[in-house]
Amino acid sequence: MFGLSDLKQSKVYQEAKEEGKLEGKLEGKLEGKLEGKLEGKLEGKLEGKLEGKLETVPLLLQLGLTVEQIAERLDLKLETVKKAAQQQ
């Protein structure tokens, strides 16, 4: 009788098992690359938004807003706004 252990020892089973392993590795690599790419894009967008906000700090100070008001309006930490104000 042909049993499970016999099937696992067959050439067809071994080849299919190897093929499955290779496909799994490829899928994992592709998913990892895509995930990394998306994370990079998101991080870049967030950095760009922050940079844009920080560039407006000196302009808002010239308009007479306080650092507290700027932090509140731009949704930034007060310390971040203070640092940006000192760097102008």
C-alpha positions in Angstrom: 0.0 0.0 0.0 1.2 3.5 -0.9 1.2 5.6 2.3 2.0 9.2 3.4 5.6 8.4 4.1 5.9 6.8 0.7 4.5 10.0 -0.9 6.8 12.2 1.1 9.8 10.3 -0.3 8.6 10.6 -3.9 10.4 12.8 -6.4 7.2 14.7 -7.2 6.6 15.5 -3.5 10.2 16.6 -3.0 10.2 18.9 -6.0 6.9 20.4 -5.1 8.1 21.0 -1.5 11.3 22.8 -2.9 9.2 24.8 -5.3 6.9 25.9 -2.5 9.9 27.0 -0.4 11.3 29.0 -3.2 8.0 30.7 -3.9 7.6 31.5 -0.2 11.1 33.1 -0.1 10.3 35.2 -3.2 7.0 36.4 -1.8 8.7 37.3 1.4 11.3 39.3 -0.3 8.8 41.1 -2.5 6.6 41.9 0.4 9.6 43.1 2.4 10.7 45.4 -0.4 7.2 46.8 -0.9 6.7 47.4 2.8 10.1 49.1 3.0 9.3 51.3 0.1 6.0 52.3 1.5 7.6 53.1 4.9 10.2 55.2 3.2 7.6 57.1 1.2 5.5 57.8 4.3 8.6 58.8 6.3 9.6 61.2 3.5 6.1 62.7 3.4 6.1 63.3 7.1 9.5 64.8 7.1 8.5 67.1 4.3 5.4 68.2 6.1 7.4 68.9 9.3 10.0 70.8 7.3 7.3 72.9 5.7 5.8 73.8 9.0 9.2 74.7 10.5 9.9 77.0 7.6 6.7 79.0 8.4 7.7 79.6 12.0 9.9 82.7 11.2 7.1 84.1 9.0 4.5 83.6 11.7 6.8 85.2 14.3 7.1 88.3 12.0 3.4 88.5 11.9 3.4 88.8 15.7 2.2 85.3 16.8 3.8 83.9 19.9 5.7 80.6 19.9 2.8 79.1 21.9 0.2 80.2 19.3 2.4 78.9 16.5 2.8 75.5 18.2 -0.9 75.2 18.7 -1.8 76.2 15.1 0.8 74.0 13.5 0.2 71.1 15.8 3.8 71.0 16.9 5.5 70.7 20.3 6.4 74.0 21.9 10.1 72.9 22.1 10.2 72.2 18.4 8.8 75.7 17.6 11.3 77.3 20.0 14.2 75.6 18.4 13.0 76.6 14.9 12.6 80.2 16.2 16.1 80.3 17.5 17.6 79.0 14.2 16.2 81.8 12.1 
